[in-house]
Amino acid sequence: MADLTSGKKSLLGTDLQSAFLDWLESEDYNVFLNTESGEKIYALSCKRGNVVYATRKTIKKNELLKAAEGRVFDWPVPGFRNRRMTRLLFVTLSFDHEQFSMEEAWAALRAKPIEGRDCKYNVINSLDANFRKIFGPHGKLVCKEAQKSGYPAPHMILLLDNPVMVEQVSTREGMSWRICNQKILNRIGKGPLMRKLSFKDHKKAISMNP
């Protein structure tokens, strides 16, 4: 990863992509040895898409479902046809291509720093800590995916203890439900002034985003 973030290698390199696909399709095992009996136990390593990976995600999903058991996810706001209170939020994290190279963006999703490199890391946990300050206690499920550009676009599902108000709006893709609480919008950098600034100078808007 140090070579990638330093520019010595690129994620677009066909040799690296081929090596990754070979690794992904192979089955690797961790071997545990009982030093007294000599018995060996083979445990399949976790890789995206395999049984171990799916099992871990299923456990996390079941934890969220258990936490949500007996609760109502959303309900209408009296007097408003297009507003509801909800406990579920869907968040997609994106990276500014001028601030992050593709390799630096992927490195930022790591939980630990890269030795010898001064790159951002652990951004999802940092973002989640900020969400806790804004929304209060919540559960989360994270899915790390890539855009067509190759940049990461991890998705987060937040299950809130304290519901928030959302409003139905029209988008290019159709209808969507968006947070409409101005206090919350201001805290996440999506208030009217910040949105107006983002159209004029998105770099400045990003630098000022709380």
Backbone torsions as a table, in degrees:
resi	resn	phi	psi	omega
1	MET	NA	-29.3	178.7
2	ALA	-63.5	-40.1	178.6
3	ASP	-66.0	-33.9	-179.9
4	LEU	-69.8	-47.6	-177.6
5	THR	-73.1	-18.9	178.5
6	SER	-88.5	-8.4	178.8
7	GLY	92.8	-1.6	179.6
8	LYS	-68.4	-31.7	177.3
9	LYS	-130.7	163.0	-179.5
10	SER	-130.4	146.0	176.3
11	LEU	-66.6	-16.0	179.2
12	LEU	-83.8	-5.9	179.7
13	GLY	-65.6	128.2	-177.2
14	THR	-64.9	-31.6	179.5
15	ASP	-66.7	-39.2	179.5
16	LEU	-70.3	-40.2	179.1
17	GLN	-65.0	-40.0	178.4
18	SER	-65.0	-41.2	178.9
19	ALA	-64.1	-38.4	179.4
20	PHE	-66.0	-44.7	-180.0
21	LEU	-63.6	-39.2	177.0
22	ASP	-62.4	-43.1	179.0
23	TRP	-64.9	-41.8	-177.1
24	LEU	-64.9	-37.1	-176.5
25	GLU	-83.5	-13.8	179.3
26	SER	-83.6	157.9	177.2
27	GLU	-108.3	112.0	179.6
28	ASP	-106.7	144.9	-177.1
29	TYR	-126.0	143.3	168.5
30	ASN	-90.1	136.0	-177.4
31	VAL	-110.0	123.1	178.2
32	PHE	-108.5	124.5	-176.0
33	LEU	-110.5	126.9	172.4
34	ASN	-83.1	107.9	-173.8
35	THR	-66.2	-19.4	-180.0
36	GLU	-86.2	-46.8	-176.8
37	SER	-94.9	-18.2	-177.2
38	GLY	81.9	0.4	-179.6
39	GLU	-67.8	140.0	177.8
40	LYS	-114.4	137.5	176.4
41	ILE	-120.0	128.1	-177.9
42	TYR	-103.7	124.4	-180.0
43	ALA	-117.7	124.7	-179.7
44	LEU	-63.4	131.2	179.7
45	SER	-71.6	149.2	-179.9
46	CYS	-78.9	124.2	174.6
47	LYS	-138.6	146.0	-178.5
48	ARG	-51.8	123.7	176.4
49	GLY	96.0	-15.0	-179.0
50	ASN	-88.4	-178.9	-173.6
51	VAL	-62.2	-42.1	-178.5
52	VAL	-64.1	-43.8	178.9
53	TYR	-61.1	-47.4	-179.1
54	ALA	-63.0	-38.2	179.4
55	THR	-63.7	-43.8	179.8
56	ARG	-63.9	-41.9	178.8
57	LYS	-66.6	-36.4	178.9
58	THR	-65.5	-40.5	177.6
59	ILE	-60.6	-44.5	178.9
60	LYS	-63.7	-41.6	178.9
61	LYS	-62.9	-42.5	-179.6
62	ASN	-65.3	-32.8	176.2
63	GLU	-62.8	-41.7	177.9
64	LEU	-66.3	-42.6	179.9
65	LEU	-63.4	-38.7	178.7
66	LYS	-66.0	-40.3	178.9
67	ALA	-65.7	-29.8	-177.8
68	ALA	-89.3	-7.0	-175.6
69	GLU	-59.2	129.4	178.7
70	GLY	82.9	-3.1	179.7
71	ARG	-101.3	152.7	173.5
72	VAL	-92.8	128.0	-176.7
73	PHE	-70.5	-43.0	-179.5
74	ASP	-153.5	157.7	-178.8
75	TRP	-153.5	155.5	-176.5
76	PRO	-69.5	153.1	174.6
77	VAL	-93.8	121.2	-179.2
78	PRO	-53.6	131.2	177.6
79	GLY	89.8	-5.3	-179.3
80	PHE	-129.1	119.7	-179.3
81	ARG	-77.0	-25.2	-174.4
82	ASN	-111.7	19.7	178.7
83	ARG	-128.1	145.4	178.4
84	ARG	-142.7	160.1	170.2
85	MET	-98.8	137.4	-177.3
86	THR	-138.4	153.8	174.5
87	ARG	-106.8	-4.2	-176.9
88	LEU	-114.1	130.5	175.9
89	LEU	-127.2	140.1	176.2
90	PHE	-111.7	121.6	-175.1
91	VAL	-123.0	135.0	173.1
92	THR	-117.6	125.6	-179.6
93	LEU	-91.8	128.7	178.3
94	SER	-123.4	158.2	-177.3
95	PHE	-117.9	136.7	175.9
96	ASP	-71.3	120.7	-176.1
97	HIS	-66.4	-19.0	179.3
98	GLU	-84.7	-20.4	179.4
99	GLN	-97.6	-26.6	-177.5
100	PHE	-128.0	134.8	165.8
101	SER	-75.9	166.7	178.9
102	MET	-57.5	-41.6	-178.1
103	GLU	-68.1	-39.4	178.8
104	GLU	-67.4	-34.8	178.8
105	ALA	-64.5	-44.3	178.1
106	TRP	-67.0	-37.2	178.6
107	ALA	-63.7	-30.4	-178.9
108	ALA	-66.4	-18.4	179.4
109	LEU	-83.4	-10.7	178.3
110	ARG	-67.0	149.6	177.5
111	ALA	-81.3	-24.1	-176.6
112	LYS	-120.5	154.0	-180.0
113	PRO	-70.1	160.4	175.9
114	ILE	-91.7	124.1	-177.1
115	GLU	-58.8	128.1	177.7
116	GLY	83.4	1.6	-179.2
117	ARG	-124.9	138.4	179.2
118	ASP	-98.8	70.2	-178.1
119	CYS	-114.7	152.5	175.4
120	LYS	-66.9	147.5	178.5
121	TYR	-151.6	166.9	176.3
122	ASN	60.6	33.5	-174.7
123	VAL	-69.6	-31.1	-179.1
124	ILE	-67.2	-44.7	178.2
125	ASN	-66.5	-35.6	177.3
126	SER	-66.1	-42.7	177.7
127	LEU	-63.7	-41.7	179.7
128	ASP	-64.5	-35.3	176.9
129	ALA	-63.5	-39.2	176.6
130	ASN	-67.2	-38.4	177.5
131	PHE	-61.0	-37.4	179.6
132	ARG	-65.0	-34.4	177.1
133	LYS	-68.2	-32.1	-176.7
134	ILE	-87.9	-48.1	-173.1
135	PHE	-100.9	-12.3	-176.7
136	GLY	86.7	-167.1	-177.9
137	PRO	-58.5	142.8	178.6
138	HIS	-164.6	159.8	172.0
139	GLY	-99.8	161.8	-179.5
140	LYS	-146.7	151.3	173.8
141	LEU	-130.1	126.2	-175.5
142	VAL	-113.6	135.7	175.0
143	CYS	-128.9	116.9	-177.9
144	LYS	-91.8	116.7	179.4
145	GLU	-129.5	171.3	-179.9
146	ALA	-116.3	150.4	172.3
147	GLN	-84.2	173.2	176.8
148	LYS	-61.3	-29.2	-179.3
149	SER	-70.3	-15.7	-176.0
150	GLY	99.4	-13.4	178.1
151	TYR	-75.0	150.0	177.8
152	PRO	-72.4	149.1	175.0
153	ALA	-141.7	68.1	-177.3
154	PRO	-64.5	140.7	178.6
155	HIS	-104.4	145.0	176.8
156	MET	-129.0	132.5	170.4
157	ILE	-107.0	121.0	-179.8
158	LEU	-105.7	129.7	174.8
159	LEU	-107.9	107.0	-171.6
160	LEU	-88.3	143.3	169.5
161	ASP	-73.4	-38.9	-178.5
162	ASN	-107.0	118.0	-176.7
163	PRO	-67.8	157.5	176.1
164	VAL	-125.2	158.2	179.9
165	MET	-87.9	134.5	177.2
166	VAL	-125.9	158.5	-177.2
167	GLU	-130.5	141.5	179.4
168	GLN	-78.9	129.5	-179.5
169	VAL	-133.4	157.6	177.2
170	SER	-91.1	134.0	177.8
171	THR	-127.6	174.9	178.0
172	ARG	-63.5	-27.3	-179.0
173	GLU	-89.2	-7.1	-177.2
174	GLY	132.8	-140.0	180.0
175	MET	-98.4	145.4	-179.7
176	SER	-145.6	157.6	176.0
177	TRP	-108.5	124.8	-176.3
178	ARG	-125.0	149.0	175.3
179	ILE	-58.4	134.6	-179.5
180	CYS	-121.3	0.1	176.5
181	ASN	-71.5	113.5	-174.4
182	GLN	-62.1	-34.2	179.3
183	LYS	-63.3	-44.4	178.7
184	ILE	-68.1	-42.8	179.8
185	LEU	-58.8	-40.4	178.6
186	ASN	-65.3	-37.6	-177.3
187	ARG	-72.0	-27.5	179.6
188	ILE	-98.8	9.4	176.4
189	GLY	76.4	24.8	-179.4
190	LYS	-119.3	18.4	178.0
191	GLY	-71.0	168.9	-177.3
192	PRO	-54.5	-44.1	-177.9
193	LEU	-66.4	-42.4	-179.7
194	MET	-69.1	-36.7	178.9
195	ARG	-66.4	-39.5	178.0
196	LYS	-64.9	-41.6	179.5
197	LEU	-65.4	-36.2	-177.4
198	SER	-63.6	-30.1	177.8
199	PHE	-73.6	-31.8	-178.9
200	LYS	-84.7	-44.3	-175.6
201	ASP	-149.0	87.2	-173.9
202	HIS	-65.7	-29.0	178.0
203	LYS	-64.0	-44.9	179.6
204	LYS	-65.8	-38.9	179.2
205	ALA	-62.7	-41.1	179.3
206	ILE	-64.8	-42.4	-178.4
207	SER	-66.8	-26.9	-178.6
208	MET	-94.3	-6.9	-177.4
209	ASN	-64.0	123.6	-178.8
210	PRO	-67.3	NA	NA
